Protein backbone atom coordinates (compact mmCIF):
# COMPACT_ATOMS: atom_id res chain seq x y z
CA UNK A 1 0.00 0.00 0.00
CA UNK A 2 1.14 3.54 -0.80
CA UNK A 3 0.31 7.07 0.31
CA UNK A 4 0.82 9.86 -2.22
CA UNK A 5 0.87 13.62 -1.71
CA UNK A 6 0.21 16.21 -4.42
CA UNK A 7 0.60 19.88 -3.47
CA UNK A 8 0.12 23.18 -5.26
CA UNK A 9 2.15 25.89 -3.52
CA UNK A 10 2.51 29.44 -4.78
CA UNK A 11 5.49 31.37 -3.43
CA UNK A 12 5.98 35.13 -3.33
CA UNK A 13 9.26 36.49 -4.76
CA UNK A 14 11.96 34.27 -3.30
CA UNK A 15 15.18 32.33 -3.75
CA UNK A 16 14.38 29.24 -1.69
CA UNK A 17 16.91 26.83 -3.16
CA UNK A 18 20.10 28.13 -4.80
CA UNK A 19 22.58 26.64 -7.26
CA UNK A 20 26.36 27.11 -7.23
CA UNK A 21 25.98 30.67 -8.60
CA UNK A 22 23.42 31.62 -5.89
CA UNK A 23 20.66 31.76 -8.50
CA UNK A 24 17.33 29.99 -7.86
CA UNK A 25 17.45 26.43 -9.19
CA UNK A 26 15.58 25.84 -12.43
CA UNK A 27 15.25 23.31 -15.25
CA UNK A 28 13.51 22.73 -18.57
CA UNK A 29 10.23 20.83 -18.49
CA UNK A 30 7.77 20.42 -21.34
CA UNK A 31 10.03 22.59 -23.49
CA UNK A 32 9.80 25.57 -21.12
CA UNK A 33 12.07 26.96 -18.41
CA UNK A 34 10.66 26.19 -14.94
CA UNK A 35 11.57 27.10 -11.38
CA UNK A 36 12.71 24.12 -9.32
CA UNK A 37 13.24 23.18 -5.69
CA UNK A 38 15.40 20.10 -5.31
CA UNK A 39 14.12 16.99 -3.57
CA UNK A 40 17.09 17.17 -1.18
CA UNK A 41 16.04 20.65 -0.12
CA UNK A 42 12.44 19.54 0.45
CA UNK A 43 13.49 16.47 2.44
CA UNK A 44 15.73 18.61 4.63
CA UNK A 45 12.81 20.97 5.29
CA UNK A 46 10.57 18.00 6.20
CA UNK A 47 13.16 16.56 8.59
CA UNK A 48 13.53 19.97 10.24
CA UNK A 49 9.73 20.22 10.56
CA UNK A 50 9.58 16.89 12.42
CA UNK A 51 11.68 18.45 15.17
CA UNK A 52 10.21 21.94 15.03
CA UNK A 53 6.60 20.78 15.44
CA UNK A 54 7.47 17.86 17.75
CA UNK A 55 5.73 15.49 15.35
CA UNK A 56 7.89 12.56 16.45
CA UNK A 57 9.80 11.91 19.68
CA UNK A 58 13.59 12.59 19.62
CA UNK A 59 14.41 8.91 20.08
CA UNK A 60 12.66 8.17 16.78
CA UNK A 61 14.68 10.67 14.75
CA UNK A 62 18.13 10.60 13.18
CA UNK A 63 21.12 12.89 12.76
CA UNK A 64 23.12 13.41 9.57
CA UNK A 65 26.67 14.28 10.55
CA UNK A 66 30.41 13.94 10.01
CA UNK A 67 30.97 14.71 13.68
CA UNK A 68 29.97 11.35 15.12
CA UNK A 69 33.28 10.94 16.95
CA UNK A 70 32.84 14.29 18.67
CA UNK A 71 29.23 13.53 19.66
CA UNK A 72 29.93 10.06 21.04
CA UNK A 73 33.03 11.35 22.87
CA UNK A 74 30.88 14.07 24.44
CA UNK A 75 28.42 11.48 25.72
CA UNK A 76 31.20 9.26 27.02
CA UNK A 77 32.86 12.21 28.76
CA UNK A 78 29.59 12.94 30.59
CA UNK A 79 29.97 9.49 32.15
CA UNK A 80 33.27 10.49 33.74
CA UNK A 81 35.84 9.54 31.11
CA UNK A 82 38.77 11.79 30.19
CA UNK A 83 37.87 13.97 27.20
CA UNK A 84 41.11 13.49 25.23
CA UNK A 85 41.19 9.77 25.86
CA UNK A 86 37.52 9.51 24.95
CA UNK A 87 38.18 10.90 21.49
CA UNK A 88 40.93 8.35 20.86
CA UNK A 89 38.84 5.46 22.15
CA UNK A 90 35.80 6.48 20.10
CA UNK A 91 37.97 6.84 16.99
CA UNK A 92 39.25 3.31 17.57
CA UNK A 93 35.68 2.02 17.94
CA UNK A 94 34.59 3.77 14.73
CA UNK A 95 37.46 2.23 12.82
CA UNK A 96 36.58 -1.11 14.36
CA UNK A 97 33.10 -0.69 12.93
CA UNK A 98 34.64 -0.12 9.49
CA UNK A 99 34.03 3.63 9.36
CA UNK A 100 36.90 5.84 8.30
CA UNK A 101 37.93 8.86 10.36
CA UNK A 102 40.03 11.69 8.89
CA UNK A 103 42.82 13.61 10.63
CA UNK A 104 40.40 16.37 11.69
CA UNK A 105 38.26 13.86 13.60
CA UNK A 106 35.39 13.89 11.12
CA UNK A 107 34.15 10.81 9.32
CA UNK A 108 34.94 10.56 5.61
CA UNK A 109 31.37 11.37 4.64
CA UNK A 110 28.06 12.29 6.23
CA UNK A 111 26.55 9.48 8.28
CA UNK A 112 22.79 9.26 8.75
CA UNK A 113 22.26 7.56 12.11
CA UNK A 114 19.27 7.12 14.38
CA UNK A 115 19.40 8.52 17.91
CA UNK A 116 19.12 4.98 19.26
CA UNK A 117 22.14 3.94 17.16
CA UNK A 118 24.23 6.84 18.48
CA UNK A 119 23.20 6.15 22.08
CA UNK A 120 23.95 2.44 21.69
CA UNK A 121 27.35 3.25 20.21
CA UNK A 122 28.23 5.36 23.25
CA UNK A 123 27.04 2.60 25.60
CA UNK A 124 29.12 0.01 23.78
CA UNK A 125 32.24 2.19 24.01
CA UNK A 126 31.74 2.44 27.77
CA UNK A 127 31.10 -1.29 28.07
CA UNK A 128 34.33 -2.20 26.23
CA UNK A 129 36.38 0.77 27.43
CA UNK A 130 39.28 -1.32 28.73
CA UNK A 131 39.81 -3.45 25.63
CA UNK A 132 39.47 -0.42 23.34
CA UNK A 133 42.06 1.51 25.36
CA UNK A 134 44.55 -1.28 24.71
CA UNK A 135 44.26 -0.84 20.93
CA UNK A 136 43.82 2.92 20.62
CA UNK A 137 44.12 3.94 16.97
CA UNK A 138 47.64 5.07 16.00
CA UNK A 139 48.32 8.62 14.86
CA UNK A 140 48.69 9.26 11.11
CA UNK A 141 52.49 9.39 11.50
CA UNK A 142 52.52 6.01 13.23
CA UNK A 143 50.34 4.42 10.56
CA UNK A 144 52.96 4.92 7.87
CA UNK A 145 52.63 7.36 5.03
CA UNK A 146 52.99 4.72 2.31
CA UNK A 147 50.00 2.62 3.34
CA UNK A 148 46.84 3.04 1.33
CA UNK A 149 43.68 4.27 3.00
CA UNK A 150 42.09 0.87 2.37
CA UNK A 151 44.96 -0.95 4.07
CA UNK A 152 44.83 1.41 7.03
CA UNK A 153 41.12 0.73 7.45
CA UNK A 154 41.65 -3.02 7.37
CA UNK A 155 44.45 -2.87 9.93
CA UNK A 156 42.50 -0.56 12.25
CA UNK A 157 39.47 -2.84 12.11
CA UNK A 158 41.56 -5.97 12.68
CA UNK A 159 43.19 -4.45 15.77
CA UNK A 160 39.88 -4.19 17.60
CA UNK A 161 38.91 -7.31 19.60
CA UNK A 162 36.52 -9.55 17.60
CA UNK A 163 33.77 -9.41 20.25
CA UNK A 164 33.80 -5.60 20.05
CA UNK A 165 33.74 -5.60 16.25
CA UNK A 166 30.83 -8.04 16.27
CA UNK A 167 28.91 -5.91 18.78
CA UNK A 168 29.56 -2.76 16.73
CA UNK A 169 28.22 -4.45 13.59
CA UNK A 170 24.87 -5.17 15.26
CA UNK A 171 24.29 -1.51 16.17
CA UNK A 172 23.62 -0.13 12.70
CA UNK A 173 20.05 -1.34 12.25
CA UNK A 174 18.36 2.03 11.77
CA UNK A 175 17.40 2.34 15.42
CA UNK A 176 13.70 2.83 14.60
CA UNK A 177 14.44 6.34 13.35
CA UNK A 178 11.41 7.49 11.36
CA UNK A 179 13.21 9.97 9.09
CA UNK A 180 15.94 7.41 8.38
CA UNK A 181 13.27 4.84 7.52
CA UNK A 182 11.60 7.32 5.18
CA UNK A 183 14.64 8.69 3.37
CA UNK A 184 17.06 5.76 3.61
CA UNK A 185 20.84 5.86 3.83
CA UNK A 186 23.96 4.64 2.06
CA UNK A 187 27.14 3.72 3.93
CA UNK A 188 29.92 3.31 1.38
CA UNK A 189 32.10 1.35 3.81
CA UNK A 190 29.27 -0.86 5.08
CA UNK A 191 26.90 -1.53 2.17
CA UNK A 192 25.18 -4.29 4.15
CA UNK A 193 23.94 -1.55 6.50
CA UNK A 194 22.34 0.49 3.72
CA UNK A 195 18.62 1.16 4.13
CA UNK A 196 16.28 1.47 1.16
CA UNK A 197 14.17 4.62 1.39
CA UNK A 198 10.46 4.08 2.01
CA UNK A 199 9.58 7.41 0.42
CA UNK A 200 10.17 9.10 -2.90
CA UNK A 201 10.24 12.90 -3.08
CA UNK A 202 10.20 14.65 -6.44
CA UNK A 203 11.82 17.93 -7.34
CA UNK A 204 9.17 20.63 -7.08
CA UNK A 205 8.48 22.19 -10.49
CA UNK A 206 6.71 25.43 -11.29
CA UNK A 207 3.42 24.98 -13.08
CA UNK A 208 4.14 28.27 -14.86
CA UNK A 209 6.94 29.28 -17.19
CA UNK A 210 9.53 31.17 -15.14
CA UNK A 211 11.61 34.25 -15.83
CA UNK A 212 14.47 35.10 -13.49
CA UNK A 213 14.56 38.59 -12.02
CA UNK A 214 17.29 40.59 -10.31
CA UNK A 215 17.14 42.66 -7.15
CA UNK A 216 19.79 45.39 -7.17
CA UNK A 217 20.51 46.39 -3.59
CA UNK A 218 22.63 49.01 -1.85
CA UNK A 219 23.64 49.42 1.78
CA UNK A 220 24.74 52.57 3.56
CA UNK A 221 27.03 52.78 6.60
CA UNK A 222 25.01 54.15 9.55
CA UNK A 223 28.11 55.98 10.87
CA UNK A 224 29.01 57.47 7.54
CA UNK A 225 29.59 61.28 7.51
CA UNK A 226 26.69 63.26 6.03
CA UNK A 227 28.96 64.93 3.48
CA UNK A 228 30.00 61.60 1.94
CA UNK A 229 27.74 60.44 -0.90
CA UNK A 230 27.17 56.95 -2.32
CA UNK A 231 26.57 53.45 -1.02
CA UNK A 232 29.08 51.41 0.95
CA UNK A 233 27.97 48.09 -0.51
CA UNK A 234 25.97 47.04 -3.54
CA UNK A 235 25.13 43.90 -5.44
CA UNK A 236 22.39 41.83 -7.07
CA UNK A 237 20.31 38.85 -5.94
CA UNK A 238 18.37 36.65 -8.35
CA UNK A 239 14.82 35.60 -7.51
CA UNK A 240 11.53 34.51 -9.00
CA UNK A 241 7.91 33.99 -8.02
CA UNK A 242 6.45 30.63 -8.98
CA UNK A 243 3.57 28.27 -8.33
CA UNK A 244 5.01 24.81 -7.62
CA UNK A 245 3.66 21.32 -8.05
CA UNK A 246 5.10 19.04 -5.36
CA UNK A 247 4.84 15.26 -5.29
CA UNK A 248 5.91 12.58 -2.81
CA UNK A 249 4.92 9.04 -1.89
CA UNK A 250 5.49 6.51 0.89
CA UNK A 251 5.70 2.73 0.50
CA UNK A 252 3.99 1.57 3.71
CA UNK A 253 5.39 -1.96 3.71
CA UNK A 254 8.95 -0.74 3.17
CA UNK A 255 8.43 1.80 5.94
CA UNK A 256 7.22 -0.88 8.33
CA UNK A 257 10.16 -3.10 7.40
CA UNK A 258 12.64 -0.25 7.98
CA UNK A 259 11.10 0.31 11.42
CA UNK A 260 11.65 -3.27 12.49
CA UNK A 261 8.05 -4.36 11.81
CA UNK A 262 6.58 -1.73 14.16
CA UNK A 263 3.22 -0.99 12.48
CA UNK A 264 2.17 1.52 15.15
CA UNK A 265 5.32 3.60 14.69
CA UNK A 266 4.90 3.32 10.92
CA UNK A 267 1.40 4.84 11.20
CA UNK A 268 2.70 7.68 13.36
CA UNK A 269 5.46 8.25 10.81
CA UNK A 270 2.99 8.46 7.92
CA UNK A 271 0.90 11.04 9.77
CA UNK A 272 4.01 13.03 10.71
CA UNK A 273 5.21 12.88 7.09
CA UNK A 274 1.93 14.32 5.80
CA UNK A 275 1.85 17.12 8.35
CA UNK A 276 5.54 17.96 7.94
CA UNK A 277 5.29 17.92 4.13
CA UNK A 278 2.45 20.43 4.22
CA UNK A 279 4.18 22.70 6.74
CA UNK A 280 7.75 22.43 5.41
CA UNK A 281 9.12 25.49 3.62
CA UNK A 282 12.76 25.79 2.48
CA UNK A 283 14.81 28.33 4.41
CA UNK A 284 16.84 29.88 1.58
CA UNK A 285 16.93 33.71 1.63
CA UNK A 286 13.90 33.81 3.92
CA UNK A 287 15.32 36.59 6.10
CA UNK A 288 15.39 38.92 3.10
CA UNK A 289 12.27 37.70 1.27
CA UNK A 290 9.96 36.04 3.84
CA UNK A 291 8.16 33.77 1.36
CA UNK A 292 6.20 31.98 4.08
CA UNK A 293 3.39 30.74 1.83
CA UNK A 294 1.60 27.51 2.83
CA UNK A 295 0.22 25.21 0.12
CA UNK A 296 -2.98 26.38 -1.54
CA UNK A 297 -4.01 22.84 -2.41
CA UNK A 298 -3.20 19.43 -0.91
CA UNK A 299 -4.38 16.17 -2.45
CA UNK A 300 -3.63 12.83 -0.73
CA UNK A 301 -4.11 9.39 -2.25
CA UNK A 302 -4.10 6.02 -0.51
CA UNK A 303 -3.71 3.19 -3.01
CA UNK A 304 -3.08 -0.54 -3.00
CA UNK A 305 -0.73 -0.41 -6.00
CA UNK A 306 0.58 1.85 -8.73
CA UNK A 307 2.01 5.35 -8.39
CA UNK A 308 0.97 8.45 -10.31
CA UNK A 309 2.95 11.66 -10.39
CA UNK A 310 0.75 14.39 -11.83
CA UNK A 311 3.65 16.50 -13.10
CA UNK A 312 2.62 15.92 -16.72
CA UNK A 313 -0.52 17.91 -16.03
CA UNK A 314 1.77 20.92 -16.43
CA UNK A 315 3.79 20.07 -19.55
CA UNK A 316 1.98 23.06 -21.04
CA UNK A 317 2.65 25.98 -18.68
CA UNK A 318 -0.29 27.36 -16.75
CA UNK A 319 -1.25 30.96 -17.52
CA UNK A 320 -3.64 33.02 -15.39
CA UNK A 321 -6.52 34.79 -17.14
CA UNK A 322 -9.25 37.24 -16.24
CA UNK A 323 -11.42 34.46 -14.77
CA UNK A 324 -8.87 32.51 -12.72
CA UNK A 325 -5.47 33.08 -11.19
CA UNK A 326 -2.36 30.92 -11.40
CA UNK A 327 -3.28 28.77 -8.39
CA UNK A 328 -6.86 28.13 -9.52
CA UNK A 329 -5.76 27.27 -13.05
CA UNK A 330 -3.08 24.93 -11.67
CA UNK A 331 -5.70 23.08 -9.64
CA UNK A 332 -7.89 22.82 -12.77
CA UNK A 333 -4.97 21.39 -14.78
CA UNK A 334 -4.28 18.85 -12.02
CA UNK A 335 -7.92 17.74 -11.76
CA UNK A 336 -8.28 17.40 -15.53
CA UNK A 337 -5.16 15.26 -15.77
CA UNK A 338 -6.27 13.11 -12.83
CA UNK A 339 -9.62 12.51 -14.57
CA UNK A 340 -7.85 11.34 -17.72
CA UNK A 341 -5.61 8.95 -15.75
CA UNK A 342 -8.65 7.44 -14.01
CA UNK A 343 -10.53 7.15 -17.28
CA UNK A 344 -7.67 5.29 -18.99
CA UNK A 345 -6.20 3.23 -16.14
CA UNK A 346 -9.05 2.99 -13.65
CA UNK A 347 -9.14 3.70 -9.93
CA UNK A 348 -9.93 0.30 -8.41
CA UNK A 349 -6.67 0.36 -6.39
CA UNK A 350 -7.49 3.71 -4.79
CA UNK A 351 -8.87 3.55 -1.24
CA UNK A 352 -9.06 7.26 -0.37
CA UNK A 353 -8.44 10.57 -2.14
CA UNK A 354 -9.23 13.56 0.09
CA UNK A 355 -8.20 17.09 -0.90
CA UNK A 356 -8.14 20.47 0.81
CA UNK A 357 -8.02 23.81 -0.94
CA UNK A 358 -7.72 27.50 -0.10
CA UNK A 359 -9.46 28.42 -3.34
CA UNK A 360 -13.20 29.00 -3.63
CA UNK A 361 -13.51 27.00 -6.84
CA UNK A 362 -15.58 23.82 -6.88
CA UNK A 363 -13.54 20.66 -7.21
CA UNK A 364 -14.78 18.72 -10.23
CA UNK A 365 -13.73 15.16 -9.47
CA UNK A 366 -11.94 15.23 -6.11
CA UNK A 367 -13.65 15.11 -2.74
CA UNK A 368 -12.96 18.13 -0.53
CA UNK A 369 -12.08 17.56 3.12
CA UNK A 370 -12.93 20.25 5.66
CA UNK A 371 -9.36 20.91 6.77
CA UNK A 372 -5.92 19.33 7.16
CA UNK A 373 -6.95 17.36 10.25
CA UNK A 374 -9.87 15.86 8.34
CA UNK A 375 -7.60 14.98 5.41
CA UNK A 376 -5.13 13.25 7.72
CA UNK A 377 -7.96 11.39 9.43
CA UNK A 378 -9.30 10.07 6.12
CA UNK A 379 -5.84 8.96 5.03
CA UNK A 380 -5.07 7.20 8.29
CA UNK A 381 -8.45 5.45 8.28
CA UNK A 382 -7.63 3.95 4.87
CA UNK A 383 -4.06 2.95 5.76
CA UNK A 384 -3.43 -0.70 6.58
CA UNK A 385 -0.47 -3.07 6.73
CA UNK A 386 -0.11 -6.68 5.71
CA UNK A 387 -0.27 -9.16 8.55
CA UNK A 388 3.05 -10.76 9.41
CA UNK A 389 3.37 -14.33 8.22
CA UNK A 390 2.90 -16.81 11.07
Secondary structure as UniProt FT lines:
FT   STRAND          2..10
FT   TURN            20..21
FT   STRAND          26..29
FT   TURN            30..31
FT   STRAND          32..37
FT   HELIX           39..52
FT   TURN            53..54
FT   HELIX           58..60
FT   STRAND          62..65
FT   HELIX           68..78
FT   TURN            79..80
FT   HELIX           83..96
FT   TURN            97..98
FT   TURN            103..104
FT   STRAND          111..114
FT   HELIX           115..127
FT   HELIX           129..133
FT   TURN            134..135
FT   HELIX           140..143
FT   TURN            145..146
FT   HELIX           149..159
FT   HELIX           162..169
FT   TURN            170..171
FT   TURN            175..176
FT   HELIX           178..183
FT   TURN            188..189
FT   HELIX           191..193
FT   STRAND          199..201
FT   STRAND          204..206
FT   STRAND          213..219
FT   TURN            222..223
FT   TURN            226..227
FT   STRAND          233..240
FT   STRAND          243..251
FT   HELIX           252..258
FT   TURN            259..261
FT   HELIX           263..279
FT   TURN            284..285
FT   HELIX           286..289
FT   STRAND          297..303
FT   HELIX           311..314
FT   HELIX           326..345
FT   TURN            348..349
FT   STRAND          350..352
FT   STRAND          354..357
FT   STRAND          367..368
FT   HELIX           372..382
//
